[in-house]
Amino acid sequence: MANPKLNSTEIQERLNNIEAIYQDYIKKIDVIRGQEKDILASFIKKMEAKKIDEIRHSIQTDYK
């Protein structure tokens, strides 16, 4: 069965719908990337704090 031809208005509506879906996904991806950056920054801060505590502890035991 042959597909009916779309008129220019229908084509534009479909194109607009696709563009809206695309923009929505772009926004969601940006949010996820922001969350990833926040998680990574938090992890790095925790690791830095842990390393500083380890260094302090090793220095304190050296001078006791």
N, C-alpha and C positions, 0 to 999 in steps of 0.2 A: 504494500500500500504506500503510495507516495505521500511525502510530508507536505502539508499545505504551506504555501509561501507566506512569510510574515510581511506585514506592511511596515513602513518606516517607524511608525509610532510604537508598534510591538517590539521591534528591534531595539529602539531607544530605551523602552521600559526594561527590557531584559538586560541591556548593557548597564543601565543605572543600578539595577538590582545586583548584578555581578560586582560592580564598583563598590556598592555599599557593603556587600559581604567582604570584599577584599579589604576595605578600610577598617572594618570591624576586626578582622583577623590581625591586621597590622597593629592596631591598638592593643589587642590581647597579647601579642608577641612582645610588644614594648613593656607591658606590665610584667610579664614573666621575666624578661631580661632585667628589669629593675629589681624584682624580687631576688633573682640570682645574685646580682651585685650586692644587695643588702645582706644576703646569707653569707656570701664569701667574705665581705668586710667584717661581719660579726665573727666569723670563724677565725680570720686572721688576727683580730684583736684578742680573742681568747687564747690563741696560740702564743701571741707575743706576751701576754700577761703570764701565761704558764712558764714561758722561757725565762722571763724576768724573775719570777719566783724561784725557779731552779738556780739561776745565777746567784741571786741573793743568798739562797740556802747554802750553796757551795762556798761562797765567800765567807759567810758567818761561821761555817764549820772550820774553815781554814784559820780563822783568827780567834777561835775559842781556846 
